[in-house]
Amino acid sequence: MLKKTNINNGLITLSHNDYGYQEVIDDFTSAKEIIIVTFNISKNDTRLLDELKMLDENVSVTFITNLPQRHEKYFRSNQMKTPADRALENIKDYFNQLDRDNYNCDLTVYFCYENHSKIIMTENIAYIGSGNFSDESKNNVEAGIILTDYEDIKL
């Protein structure tokens, strides 16, 4: 399936040692609805998830992520743990980090095993690009588009 759309107003962002979607994070405090679609979240650094923890119960957050590194191809055969053991650890970590009880906002989490999209948006601004919602993405060279036109980002 291929879907195309016209863009009325957007900016191309290239980032390194920074978040290409920082403008979206800055808008979290004025947002009523946030959508995050990401391949992965950080296992060690929770700064970005902490931004969501500061939101109040009037903000609806939809969080869609994959569970990376759950396949055997990601593991070397000489490791002490089996791929299934490592995958289970990863799944438990994601469930702990995304536990609704840790957030004041109205958080709904979905897992999509085919997801590789990276979209972070509010009703006011959207980022579509290569950066995951993880602190590790900050160190990569990432590219994306920031949309600010209501017709392009209406939820």
C-alpha positions as CSV (number, residue, x, y, z in Angstrom):
1,M,0.0,0.0,0.0
2,L,1.3,3.4,-1.0
3,K,-0.2,6.6,0.2
4,K,0.9,10.0,-1.0
5,T,-0.2,13.5,0.2
6,N,0.7,17.1,-0.7
7,I,2.5,19.2,1.8
8,N,1.4,22.8,2.1
9,N,4.0,24.1,4.6
10,G,7.0,22.1,5.9
11,L,10.6,22.4,6.8
12,I,13.3,19.8,6.2
13,T,15.4,19.2,9.2
14,L,18.9,17.6,9.4
15,S,20.1,16.9,12.9
16,H,23.1,15.6,14.7
17,N,23.7,15.7,18.4
18,D,20.2,17.1,18.7
19,Y,16.6,16.1,18.3
20,G,15.2,16.9,14.9
21,Y,11.8,16.9,16.5
22,Q,12.6,19.2,19.5
23,E,9.9,21.7,18.3
24,V,7.3,19.0,18.7
25,I,8.5,18.1,22.3
26,D,8.4,21.8,23.1
27,D,4.7,21.8,22.0
28,F,3.8,19.0,24.4
29,T,2.9,21.5,27.2
30,S,0.2,23.1,25.0
31,A,-1.0,20.0,23.3
32,K,-4.2,18.1,24.0
33,E,-3.3,15.2,21.8
34,I,0.1,13.6,21.1
35,I,0.9,10.8,18.7
36,I,4.3,9.0,18.8
37,V,5.1,6.3,16.3
38,T,8.6,5.0,16.7
39,F,10.7,1.9,16.0
40,N,12.3,1.9,19.5
41,I,12.7,3.7,22.8
42,S,15.8,4.1,24.8
43,K,16.6,1.3,27.2
44,N,18.9,3.3,29.4
45,D,18.0,7.0,29.1
46,T,14.4,8.1,29.9
47,R,14.6,11.8,29.3
48,L,12.1,11.7,26.4
49,L,9.7,9.5,28.3
50,D,10.1,11.9,31.3
51,E,8.6,14.6,29.1
52,L,5.5,12.6,28.8
53,K,5.4,12.0,32.6
54,M,5.1,15.7,33.1
55,L,1.9,16.0,31.2
56,D,-1.5,16.1,33.0
57,E,-4.5,13.9,32.6
58,N,-6.1,16.1,30.0
59,V,-3.5,15.2,27.4
60,S,-4.2,12.1,25.3
61,V,-1.0,10.3,24.2
62,T,-1.0,7.5,21.6
63,F,2.3,5.6,21.6
64,I,3.0,3.0,18.9
65,T,6.3,1.2,18.9
66,N,8.0,-1.9,17.7
67,L,9.9,-4.4,19.9
68,P,13.3,-4.4,18.2
69,Q,15.9,-7.0,18.7
70,R,13.4,-9.8,19.3
71,H,14.6,-11.9,16.4
72,E,17.4,-14.5,16.5
73,K,19.4,-12.6,13.8
74,Y,20.2,-9.9,16.3
75,F,22.2,-12.2,18.6
76,R,25.5,-14.0,18.4
77,S,25.5,-17.7,19.1
78,N,28.2,-17.4,21.8
79,Q,26.0,-15.3,24.1
80,M,25.0,-16.8,27.4
81,K,21.3,-15.9,26.9
82,T,19.2,-17.3,24.1
83,P,17.5,-15.0,21.7
84,A,14.2,-15.8,23.3
85,D,15.6,-14.8,26.7
86,R,16.9,-11.5,25.3
87,A,13.6,-10.8,23.5
88,L,11.7,-11.4,26.8
89,E,13.9,-9.0,28.6
90,N,13.4,-6.4,25.9
91,I,9.6,-6.9,26.0
92,K,9.5,-6.6,29.9
93,D,11.6,-3.5,29.7
94,Y,9.2,-1.8,27.2
95,F,6.2,-2.8,29.3
96,N,7.8,-1.4,32.4
97,Q,8.8,1.9,30.7
98,L,5.4,2.3,29.1
99,D,3.3,1.3,32.1
100,R,0.3,3.6,32.2
101,D,0.5,3.8,36.0
102,N,3.8,5.8,35.6
103,Y,2.1,8.6,33.7
104,N,-0.5,11.2,34.5
105,C,-1.5,11.7,30.9
106,D,-4.1,9.4,29.1
107,L,-1.5,7.1,27.7
108,T,-2.5,4.3,25.2
109,V,0.3,2.1,24.0
110,Y,0.3,-0.2,20.9
111,F,2.9,-2.6,19.7
112,C,3.2,-3.1,15.9
113,Y,5.9,-5.6,14.9
114,E,6.1,-4.3,11.3
115,N,6.5,-0.7,12.4
116,H,9.6,1.2,11.3
117,S,7.9,4.6,11.0
118,K,9.0,7.7,13.0
119,I,6.3,10.2,13.5
120,I,6.0,12.5,16.5
121,M,3.1,15.0,16.5
122,T,0.6,17.1,18.3
123,E,-2.4,18.8,16.9
124,N,-0.2,21.8,16.2
125,I,3.0,20.4,14.8
126,A,4.4,17.2,13.4
127,Y,7.7,15.5,12.7
128,I,8.0,12.8,10.1
129,G,11.5,11.5,9.6
130,S,14.2,9.0,10.5
131,G,14.7,9.9,14.2
132,N,13.3,7.4,16.8
133,F,11.8,8.6,20.1
134,S,15.0,7.5,21.7
135,D,18.0,9.3,23.1
136,E,20.3,7.1,20.9
137,S,18.8,8.8,17.8
138,K,20.1,12.1,19.0
139,N,23.7,10.9,18.2
140,N,22.9,9.9,14.7
141,V,22.5,12.1,11.6
142,E,18.8,12.1,11.2
143,A,16.5,13.8,8.5
144,G,12.9,14.7,8.7
145,I,10.2,17.2,7.9
146,I,8.5,19.5,10.4
147,L,4.9,20.3,9.4
148,T,3.0,23.3,10.9
149,D,0.1,23.6,8.6
150,Y,-3.2,22.5,10.1
151,E,-4.4,20.9,6.9
152,D,-1.3,18.7,6.8
153,I,-1.4,17.6,10.4
154,K,-5.0,17.6,11.4
155,L,-5.7,14.6,13.6
